[in-house]
Amino acid sequence: MKAYRLLTGPDDASFCHRVTEALANGWELYGSPAYSFHANKFEMYCAQAVVKEVEATYSPELKLGSL
């Protein structure tokens, strides 16, 4: 099965580390990153989709971050 995750967060080093950790764990980038301005916090937010081919059966209880 192909698993999908959308990583999101403030545009800072911690977001980059989360994406890097996903890549180190076998996830692959899927598409381009997206950026949005959070007007109340005056911050930029990022989103990056990642996918991974896994040997698992889909279930809503599946913890995608642990794949």
Beta strands, then each sheet from edge to edge (+ up, - down):
strand 1: 2-10
strand 2: 28-38
strand 3: 43-53
sheet 1: 1+ 3- 2+
end
